[in-house]
Amino acid sequence: MRTFCAGALAAGVLCGALQPAAAAHTTLSLAAPGTTPYRARPWIEGYQPSREDALFRATYPLLPMHNILKVYVSDAGSYDAAGIRFSARVPHTEHDIDAEEMRHEAALLIKTAFDKFPDLQTVDVWATIPVPKTELTTVESTVFSVSADRVTYLSVRDHGLDDEAFLDSFGKVWVAPQVPR
């Protein structure tokens, strides 16, 4: 598997640092930085609320043991992109999922996003582990990231690739060194 350095995750790390994963499904204060204006739907970042909600509802059932935390959709004219951030920790436990499970879940999320939303050109998926607020400035919570593009997806989706080969076809996979292999 090809891996990227931590610098390739700037967006994921930034988003992970803005709001601790453990707080994602609680009532959020509008005054707190990195929170959403949609109190009842904290997974919506607010760029394209109806599309973000639709993507969340299409992907949330895919991860039965833990949570999708945030969904981002941006529309730049003829180029639509999405991001999905999920928790790599099973809620209310100290159990973190391993690299194989992260790859499997990322593959499911990418396939579902591209299949159900044909206008998306790019899907970024990253996993985070909750970090106590006191450690936010010294500990990175992002532990996995992959960027997928529609052209590559269409060229490999019917080849029966396992999760690792499927994700490697995008050439942009990063797994943190501390994630169990």
C-alpha positions as CSV (number, residue, x, y, z in Angstrom):
1,M,0.0,0.0,0.0
2,R,1.3,3.4,-0.9
3,T,1.2,5.9,2.0
4,F,1.4,9.7,2.3
5,C,3.1,11.8,4.9
6,A,1.0,13.7,7.4
7,G,1.2,16.8,5.3
8,A,-1.1,15.3,2.8
9,L,-3.8,15.4,5.4
10,A,-4.0,19.1,6.1
11,A,-7.7,19.3,5.5
12,G,-8.5,16.2,7.6
13,V,-6.2,17.3,10.5
14,L,-7.7,20.8,10.4
15,C,-11.2,19.5,10.6
16,G,-10.3,17.0,13.2
17,A,-8.7,19.7,15.3
18,L,-11.6,22.0,15.0
19,Q,-14.1,19.8,16.8
20,P,-13.3,16.7,18.9
21,A,-14.9,13.6,17.4
22,A,-16.4,12.7,20.8
23,A,-18.5,15.8,20.7
24,A,-19.9,15.3,17.2
25,H,-23.2,13.8,18.1
26,T,-24.0,16.2,21.0
27,T,-25.9,19.4,21.0
28,L,-23.5,22.1,19.8
29,S,-23.2,25.7,20.7
30,L,-23.3,28.1,17.8
31,A,-20.6,30.2,19.3
32,A,-18.0,27.4,19.5
33,P,-15.5,27.4,16.6
34,G,-15.8,24.5,14.2
35,T,-19.5,23.8,14.9
36,T,-22.4,23.7,12.6
37,P,-25.4,26.1,12.3
38,Y,-27.6,23.0,12.1
39,R,-28.1,22.0,15.7
40,A,-30.3,19.0,15.0
41,R,-28.0,17.7,12.3
42,P,-24.4,18.2,13.5
43,W,-23.0,16.1,10.6
44,I,-23.8,19.0,8.3
45,E,-20.9,21.5,7.8
46,G,-23.2,24.0,6.1
47,Y,-21.7,24.4,2.6
48,Q,-24.5,22.5,0.8
49,P,-26.8,21.5,3.7
50,S,-29.4,19.5,1.7
51,R,-26.8,17.6,-0.2
52,E,-24.7,17.0,2.9
53,D,-27.7,15.6,4.7
54,A,-28.5,13.3,1.7
55,L,-24.9,12.0,1.6
56,F,-25.0,11.4,5.4
57,R,-28.2,9.5,5.2
58,A,-26.9,7.4,2.3
59,T,-23.6,6.5,4.1
60,Y,-24.4,6.5,7.8
61,P,-25.9,3.0,7.8
62,L,-22.7,1.5,6.3
63,L,-20.8,1.9,9.6
64,P,-22.9,-0.1,12.1
65,M,-20.3,-0.1,15.0
66,H,-19.4,3.7,15.0
67,N,-20.3,7.0,13.5
68,I,-19.9,9.3,10.5
69,L,-19.0,12.6,12.1
70,K,-19.1,15.2,9.4
71,V,-20.1,15.4,5.7
72,Y,-18.9,18.1,3.5
73,V,-20.1,18.9,0.0
74,S,-18.8,21.7,-2.1
75,D,-20.1,22.8,-5.5
76,A,-17.6,24.7,-7.6
77,G,-19.7,25.0,-10.7
78,S,-19.0,21.9,-12.8
79,Y,-16.9,20.3,-10.2
80,D,-18.5,18.8,-7.1
81,A,-16.5,17.4,-4.2
82,A,-17.4,15.7,-1.0
83,G,-15.6,14.8,2.2
84,I,-16.7,12.2,4.8
85,R,-15.1,12.0,8.3
86,F,-15.8,9.0,10.4
87,S,-14.8,7.9,13.9
88,A,-12.1,5.3,14.1
89,R,-13.2,4.6,17.7
90,V,-16.3,2.6,18.6
91,P,-18.4,5.0,20.6
92,H,-18.4,4.7,24.4
93,T,-15.4,2.4,24.3
94,E,-11.6,2.7,24.0
95,H,-11.7,0.3,21.1
96,D,-10.1,1.8,17.9
97,I,-10.6,0.0,14.6
98,D,-7.6,-1.3,12.8
99,A,-6.2,-0.4,9.3
100,E,-8.0,-3.2,7.5
101,E,-11.3,-2.1,8.9
102,M,-10.6,1.5,8.1
103,R,-9.8,0.5,4.5
104,H,-13.0,-1.6,4.2
105,E,-15.1,1.3,5.5
106,A,-13.4,3.9,3.3
107,A,-14.0,1.7,0.3
108,L,-17.7,1.3,1.2
109,L,-18.1,5.1,1.7
110,I,-16.4,5.9,-1.6
111,K,-18.4,3.4,-3.6
112,T,-21.7,4.5,-2.1
113,A,-20.9,8.2,-2.6
114,F,-20.0,7.8,-6.3
115,D,-22.8,5.4,-7.0
116,K,-25.6,7.5,-5.4
117,F,-24.3,10.9,-6.3
118,P,-23.2,10.9,-9.9
119,D,-22.3,14.6,-9.9
120,L,-19.5,14.1,-7.4
121,Q,-16.0,14.2,-9.0
122,T,-13.9,13.8,-5.8
123,V,-14.6,12.1,-2.5
124,D,-12.2,12.4,0.4
125,V,-12.6,10.1,3.3
126,W,-10.7,10.3,6.6
127,A,-10.9,8.7,10.0
128,T,-10.3,10.4,13.3
129,I,-9.9,9.3,16.9
130,P,-11.3,11.5,19.6
131,V,-8.6,13.6,21.4
132,P,-9.3,15.4,24.7
133,K,-9.6,19.1,24.3
134,T,-6.4,19.7,26.4
135,E,-4.4,17.7,23.8
136,L,-5.8,19.3,20.6
137,T,-2.7,21.4,20.0
138,T,-0.3,18.6,20.5
139,V,-2.0,15.4,19.3
140,E,-3.3,14.9,15.8
141,S,-6.6,13.0,15.7
142,T,-6.6,12.0,12.0
143,V,-5.4,8.4,11.5
144,F,-6.5,7.5,8.0
145,S,-7.1,9.4,4.7
146,V,-7.9,8.6,1.1
147,S,-8.8,10.8,-1.8
148,A,-10.7,9.3,-4.6
149,D,-11.6,10.7,-8.0
150,R,-14.5,9.6,-10.2
151,V,-12.4,8.8,-13.3
152,T,-10.3,6.3,-11.4
153,Y,-13.4,4.9,-9.6
154,L,-15.2,4.2,-12.9
155,S,-12.1,2.5,-14.3
156,V,-11.7,0.1,-11.3
157,R,-15.2,-0.4,-9.8
158,D,-16.1,-3.6,-11.8
159,H,-12.7,-5.3,-11.4
160,G,-13.6,-7.1,-8.1
161,L,-10.6,-5.6,-6.3
162,D,-10.2,-6.2,-2.5
163,D,-10.4,-3.1,-0.4
164,E,-6.6,-2.5,-0.2
165,A,-6.2,-2.8,-4.0
166,F,-9.3,-0.7,-4.6
167,L,-8.0,2.2,-2.4
168,D,-4.4,1.9,-3.8
169,S,-5.8,2.5,-7.3
170,F,-6.4,6.1,-6.2
171,G,-2.7,6.4,-5.2
172,K,-3.5,8.7,-2.2
173,V,-3.9,6.6,0.9
174,W,-2.4,7.5,4.3
175,V,-2.5,5.4,7.5
176,A,-1.0,6.8,10.7
177,P,1.9,4.7,12.1
178,Q,0.1,4.1,15.4
179,V,-2.9,2.3,13.7
180,P,-2.8,-1.4,14.3
181,R,-2.1,-3.4,11.1
